[in-house]
Amino acid sequence: MHKFLFTIILLILSVSVFAQNGTIRGFVYDKESGEPIIFCNVSLNGTTLGAPTDVNGFFSIAKVPSGDYKIIITYLGFDSLQENIFLAAGKILTKKFELKESSIQLEEVRVSAKRQEMKTEVNAAVIKITPKDMEMIPTIGGEPDLAQYLQIVPGVVFTGDQGGQLYIRGGSPVQNKVLLDGMVVYSPFHSIGLFSVFDTDIIRNTEVYTGGFSAEYGGRISSIMDIKTIDGNKKNFEGKFSASTFGSKLFMEGPLSKSKKSSFVFSGKTSYLNKSSELFYKHPILYFDEKGLPYSYTDLYGKLSFHGGNGSKLNIFGFNFTDQVNYQYISDLKWDSKGVGSHFILVPGNSPILIEGNFAFSNYSITMKEEAEKMRSSEIVGFNLGFDFTYFLAKGKVKYGFDVLGFETDFTTYNSVNSIIEQDENTSEFSAYVNYQYTSTRFIIEPGFRIQKYTLGFSPEPRFGMKYNATDKLRLKLATGIYSQNILSTVSDRDVVNLFYGFISGPDNIPTKANGEDYPHKLQKATHFIVGIEYDLGTNLDFSIEGYRKNFTQQTNINRNKISNSDNDFIIETGYAQGVDVLIKYSNKQLYLWGVYSLGFVRRDDGVMEYAPHFDRRHNVNLVASYSFGRNNSWKTDVRWNLGSGFPFTQTQGFYELLNFQDGINTDYTSVNTPLPEDGGEPGIIYAELNKGRLPYYHRLDLSISKTIKVAKKSDLDISASLTNVYNRENIFYFNRIKYERVNQLPIMPSIGASITF
């Protein structure tokens, strides 16, 4: 009996001790604009307790004993803030802090928020990008752009200046999910390849997960790109106007009311290269064909934000992105992407849980008219809804939530033997996840589990990540998991250039067997393995190396061998991607250096043959340098050089007369000849083995220089000049097999631009 009473007393004492603990949480904002300050350090003086702010400027310090404390907030470029607080037993204290930008920079004091985060987050196969990072590479057309920065990210392969796509560690574009404040964006890059649909000024932070991502994300088998946008200046009206030989842009932000609890953001940008190229690039060297540069696009984005007193907020946003291009000898292509969405953060007064949610509706449609009067078209219309709950612990956090997604796809396309493939399909997805993170001095352990329920089946997906802080400078990390998706794109692996990216929702008319073995399900699946090392070589010098292996255990592809309507439209493939990425980075107040080397191997097996897909690049090198100089560092010059080994392509062995039998069975095939191409004829092509050839190496040097002139207290004039492809390397873009004509990527292209902030 006494043992039972002793146990009860211990339980009462433990509950009493726990009740004496409380939580200190809140938000940290920029005093000038009201924007959240991300990744800054919040600590309690004289203790080991503290936490960094997240992408919303939110922090939470759990299980804090009751008492008086001095809270200290520090961030590079801002004055430190100190405030005395009192935490009552068992209570939750919610605070809002504003940091003021520092007018004095102390060179001997260096605080790296990103390096501090390296010690508290697993961050395996993750690159975090801020607008400041994007300004460190040559600004083609006068404005930094996410698409240009992503091309230097380790493990990312870019297939060209025109019609180029991003392939992330062996995954195709459709295997990369792009999120904009929780909304799925189906076409994030323009046809010219130098520009994304996102204006840099609206971006707060971008996280690129090149593999091994946690249970928080799902629905794709290769990678995730999560983009968070700014809320807008809640205190002052500000804006920016820019123009260059490539295009122009208008950006505005400001408060909606005098209460300073609501704000707006608007951005509009457009390209007029199809017109300006005839004016600025008339010299023959600067033309890739007599039509000049036939690109045009317009991107519109708007957002409204409403803020509560305790940090809760509601965002409503919408966009319309359009793209049009006319490639001579190839195709006319046009696409349109539009959507409206909302995102909210709820901070309950008496609960330590942070609640986030989003709802969005979007539409993407693309059409491509080809030489032979074939029209490919695709449209995807749908919604996505999600809720996330974060519970903060003394040494870590638990995050869980669910997502619901529904969409309709309608497409018409052709495979490599000109057989038509059509689909009109409705589908839905439901997923739920839980992710636990434990943090200690040496270890960060992050197990998770996700459940994906598709129309075609059910997928349980365990995930795991871990980091070991071996020393203050050396860190080891790993990540692994199972991933799935049921959406695919419609491209031909025999195309030298893939321009048309339509979408198909998981087809159920796929083969059930291959080589006598049954497929266990109809979903596309992959398993990731990531290992890496981070080492701080110096105060400002970072080194990291990561090895990866992605096993694509099942993925659906277009049946390129279909020759009759009785054949399956789709086939099942397996494959893998593996490689090593090395990154070295140096950064101080004036100089920024970035060097990346990637070694990669990608293979696919369709049950008949094993082949290298058209984006299999063996070697990829990116070198970047940015240097600021002059009075107040008002001058800046940026250099980027990229080298990539040749992509695979299918060689041409010969031609034959392709009779169309226009007179049916009465056609005299012994005397009828194939019409000439100008008369609508098209000879048959005898292909060599799939993708056994290799294109020449790709390399390009870009350079830009800019000058900032102070016009008024809150107004700057930036003048820039850039050179794309400085030494005019003739990188191949497309080869017309029938006419035996080569078309190159972008030639040397000078550009000037100017922007003014107000």
Secondary structure, DSSP 8 states (H G I E B T S, - for coil): -HHHHHHHHHHHHHHHHHHTEEEEEEEEEETTT--B-TT-EEEETTSS-EEE--TTSEEEEEEEESEEEEEEEE-TTB--EEEEEEE-TT-EEEEEEEE-B-S---TT----HHHHHHTTS--TTEEEE-HHHHTTS--GGGS--HHHHHTTSTTEEE--SSS--EEETTB-GGGEEEEETTEE-S--B-TTSS-BSS-GGGEEEEEEE-S---TT--S-SSEEEEEEE----SSS-EEEEEEESSEEEEEEEEESSTTSSEEEEEEEEEE-HHHHHHHH--SGGG-SSTT---EEEEEEEEEEEEE-TTS-EEEEEEEEEEEEEEETTTEEEEEEEEEEEEEEEE--TT-SEEEEEEEEEEEEEEEEEETTS-EEEEEEEEEEEEEEEEEEETTEEEEEEEEEEEEEEEEEEE-TT--EEEEEEEEEEEEEEEEEEEE-SSEEEEEEEEEEEESS-EEEEEEEEEEEE-SSSEEEEEEEEEEEE-EEE---TT-SS-----EEE--S-S-SEETTEE-S-SSEEEEEEEEEEEEE-SSSEEEEEEEEEEEEEEEEEE-TT--STTS-SEEEEEEEEEEEEEEEEEE-SSEEEEEEEEEEEEEEE-SS-EE--TT--SEEEEEEEEEEESGGG-EEEEEEEEEE---EE--EEEEE-----TTGGG--TTT-----GGGT---EEEE-STT-EE---EEEEEEEEEEEEEEETTEEEEEEEEEESTT----EEEEETTTTEEEES---EEEEEEEEE-
